[in-house]
Amino acid sequence: MDKLYIVIPAYNEEDNIEAVVRDWHKVLNCAHADSKLIVADSGSTDNTHKKLEDLNKEIGRIEILSNTRKEHGPKLISLYKYAIKEGADYVFQTDSDGQTIPSEFYPFWDLRKNYDVVLGNRVVRGDGLIRKFIENIVCLLLRIIFGVKVRDANVPFRLMKASVLDKYVGRFKDDYNIPNIMLTAFFAYYKENMTFREITFKSRQAGTNSINIKKIIKIGINAISDFVDFKKSMMKQNGQ
């Protein structure tokens, strides 16, 4: 059986974290006994960390990364590198806000022998039209700059073969803000064996999103220059 690492970044999610971890922890049973659920919780000022420690004592197979940067993107990079280093065969990423449904993971897992990367596609989004509009703009930018067509660039519901993920995660600086978007671009640009599958995406179950629209717009503006720099680097590697 394949070893699965479910990785989840968290920040001040005391209202969501217990339900999210309990629900996703059950998914580990479909994989190798050494599979684990890894949560990056660095910088939380509420009871998120305490709840994670209590859950690990109760149900086990949970690891907490508390020495990462506070921001979402850098946490993802740390989680991916940790899972690869620990020998995961597959890495699955979701978020800690309860917007995704664990039962929808199993069809993704069934596809792992057919595809190296299986990404969710949030056709209907419970987090509002503004975020859907921003996602559409991101996909358009990827098409213009990288010449790739993707359905959902930043989806937090992605199953990736660790060996494929390992090809690209080292290209990011530790403080890079949007690794999931660039990973999607890399997968498409280099024609990795990838597919999209529609998923449910609910509204946030509790608490407040730490990344508001103002921050998203600021990150988006910076992303354009990042995309151009990555494209130049990729063309140089291809001898273009």
C-alpha angles and dihedrals in degrees: 000000000000121000110240126198115194108201125197129178114212137187124173093338100142091135094053109024100084096051092042094050094044092050096046093041089067089060090066089074091075092063141049117316090245092061115122145191112232123195123190106210111167122149099014112149097192132063097288094111094046091051091051092051091049091049092051091052089051105041106010130204091090124121125190122209106203101163099070128103117277098242123094098238097050089047089056092051091050091048094050093048091047093051092049092047091050092055103256115171092202132020122205120190129197135150133257099237098087096244095126129066119232094208088065089063096075097070087051091052090050089057096053095100091051098044134029092208126033115183130187122240116212100207091163116033125201092196095074144268094278093063090045089052091050090050090052090052090050092051090049091052091050089052093049098043103032101022093235129131115213131168100217119007102184103034114151093214109080135143113200133180104241094227091056093045089051091061092066114020092079090063092073127088111235092251097049111138106207110035095148092059092049093044089056089050092049093049091051097040094051091041098239115180096270138154138178126226126189116251137182115255115192130193117269107288097215142339129035128296110246091209109067128187093265091056091045092054091048091049089047093054091051090046093066093064089043090054091051092049092049091049092052090050092048092049090049090053089051091051093245 
